[in-house]
Amino acid sequence: MKRSYRKYLWHLKRSDTPVMAGLAFGVIAFTLLIMQFLMR
């Protein structure tokens, strides 16, 4: 699991596309929103 995660991160760093960065940011923001919703 950790290995694949590292590989994924490395792949993200290699592909310097703004689309991928935006997608990752969106996913993180979405997860944070869900976490806040569940915490309340």
Wavefront OBJ file of the C-alpha trace (Angstrom):
o trace
v 0.000 0.000 0.000
v 2.739 2.439 0.987
v 4.825 1.516 -2.034
v 1.981 2.134 -4.474
v 1.200 5.409 -2.699
v 4.807 6.551 -3.069
v 4.819 5.496 -6.703
v 1.600 7.440 -7.255
v 3.067 10.536 -5.600
v 6.235 10.200 -7.668
v 4.131 9.884 -10.810
v 2.204 13.016 -9.830
v 5.457 14.919 -9.330
v 6.771 13.738 -12.691
v 3.664 14.736 -14.646
v 3.661 18.475 -14.052
v 0.180 19.074 -15.451
v -2.015 21.770 -13.862
v -5.047 19.564 -14.530
v -3.685 16.781 -12.322
v -2.742 19.272 -9.609
v -6.229 20.780 -9.706
v -7.791 17.325 -9.534
v -5.679 16.369 -6.516
v -6.511 19.676 -4.806
v -10.214 19.137 -5.483
v -10.084 15.638 -4.021
v -8.300 16.896 -0.890
v -10.772 19.756 -0.443
v -13.706 17.357 -0.949
v -12.312 14.943 1.653
v -11.791 17.792 4.137
v -15.378 18.938 3.623
v -16.694 15.410 4.221
v -14.564 15.092 7.357
v -15.931 18.366 8.749
v -19.485 17.276 7.912
v -18.985 13.957 9.726
v -17.336 15.585 12.744
v -20.349 17.829 13.383
l 1 2 3 4 5 6 7 8 9 10 11 12 13 14 15 16 17 18 19 20 21 22 23 24 25 26 27 28 29 30 31 32 33 34 35 36 37 38 39 40
